Amino acid sequence: MYWRTALVILAFLTLAITEMRVTGQTLDVCATCHPNATCEEKVDGTGKACNCMYGFVGNGRTYCQDKNECQIGANKICGQHTACHNTYGSYYCTCLAGYSPSNNMAIFIPNDGTRCQDINECRVQGICGEGGKCTNMQGYFNCLCQVGYQVHNGAEPFHPHQDKALCKAIDCGQPPSALNAVQLSATGTRYGSVATFGCSEGFFWKSGENSSVCGAESVWKGPSLVCEAIDCGQPPSALNAVQLSATGTRYGSVATFGCSEGFFWKSGENSSVCGAESVWKGPSLVCEATCGPAPALVNTEVVLQNTSVVFHRCLEGFHSWRGRNTSVCDITGKWQAATMRCREIKPAISDLVVFNEKCLRWKADKYEEDTENYRIAFVGFRAYQRSFHDKRKKLLSSTSDHPEICLNLLPVTNYTISITALSARFTSTLTTNTSLQVPQAPEILYREIEAPLPTLWLRRSVNTLDPISFYQVFVLPLEGTLVFDCSSPKTPDFSSQRKPHGQYITAQLHLRDIGKEMNLTLGDGHYYGGFYNAPLQNGRDYYVILRAVSQWGGAFKHSCVIWAKVRDKSYIMKVSSLFAGGSIGVFALAIFLGHCYTWFCKKTRQSS
């Protein structure tokens, strides 16, 4: 109490002495400021005063001591999750553990907007160790163990940097065993691994599960299967046989058998085995009675015989006609005789004949109701037409004993025909000649053409197979009564006459010389096939006739058609286009001329 009073008195004395020193002089206030103070103008304008600087407190002249800003609390001055640190004349802030400053600086002053934010430690790979699972919290983190792992040396949750706890993989060790069973497979010994089991040989799976699983408690769960011994019961019996022995009724046991008296062991196994399905397998032996001598069949002989089977075959000169060729001794001691029939061997095709020049008929030797397949091949040629060649094939299926087939044989042709019975592999062959036929009269189509000379045009298909040998062109003068006999085989010979008298042949065109087409000008004075193409006389009318001739050997057949008409010296002619179908082939004829008289055009169109 007394020392405080003394200090106050001392202060006043000091002030009085100071004021006494400056009496009568101007006082310099700024010179009295403390080193940690500043001299500033007073607010009221009455002079200057000394003020302690920021971070210091005092009178500004005699003392300015440090201000502890942290004493008001870190949360108030630095913010949440911070620590405040005082310094001489100032202070600074830091973030608590588990937090980091937003400006990424170790220290900060909060007036720059810096704040402390939570650190996500779980971003660090493997921070919780193998099998650990990280969980982030505000300012810290903890660890839990994943499925298949369990905590070791501690409890969950745990901190890997502070605790000794860690996660270890669950391992159940080797799988367990099961009664009367064997392990079939195992995926491992870790958590979730599966081991499977099966019953041992001689046992069967009666109930329960056949698998075991490594669980979260490091313990195998299962298996629960129950395996019981296989028992087949008493051995079976066999027809006409007796049991000789048996080793038991459990799995793998064997029972043996033998044929009863009066029977013989024909084939099969004489033992039976208790199998995995609790069933006896076997025996398969067959015990049969003796049947005695083999049965005899007509026209057959025995080729092989044992105690129960006889094989028969047909005698030479005979063939099998259906039926079974074996005789079998059955279990009753009786022969089941063969049913085969043997018939005398005859050709599969006989009495082959041709009728109507195109049809075939023959006698078939086969099973009555069987279908036989025949292949018919025929080749034709013509002596008068070296380039001609007709080669074809046909197939026929028939159940008839006298099959027939008709072929499209061409006329005036030598044919060789072969018929093969495919199943019997038998072939019959014959030759035949087709006769000469009258060439079919061509169809005429008329038209009119103007030309200075009467020229005939003939076009013929080169692929035709008709029997035409040559064409003849007749010129018939129109004088009096006109008679022309196309059917007459006689051909008037005017080859030596330069001046024609009556009807005459002006040209003979052989098939080999025509080819595909040719032109013929009437009256050009040339020879065609040995016939003189005499000039036509002015002022006379003519008919022009075409005759198609088929000649083979001594046969001579033909047909005629009116080709054109020439009137007066103007050579006005009717133009005809001829097309022949059927066996006579295809050809076209035309004449180039002047005008056609109406009465003739009408008449020839009607006659066509």
Salt bridges, closest charged atoms under 4 A:
GLU217 OE1 - LYS221 NZ 3.89
GLU228 OE2 - LYS206 NZ 2.78
GLU277 OE1 - LYS281 NZ 3.68
GLU288 OE2 - LYS266 NZ 3.11
GLU301 OE2 - ARG313 NE 2.80
ASP365 OD1 - ARG343 NH2 3.97
GLU369 OE2 - ARG322 NH2 3.36
ASP370 OD1 - ARG322 NH2 2.44
ASP390 OD2 - ARG392 NH2 2.79
GLU404 OE2 - ARG361 NE 2.72
GLU448 OE2 - LYS574 NZ 3.61
GLU450 OE2 - HIS595 NE2 3.20
ASP466 OD2 - ARG460 NH2 2.62
GLU479 OE2 - ARG540 NH2 2.07
ASP541 OD2 - ARG567 NH1 3.33
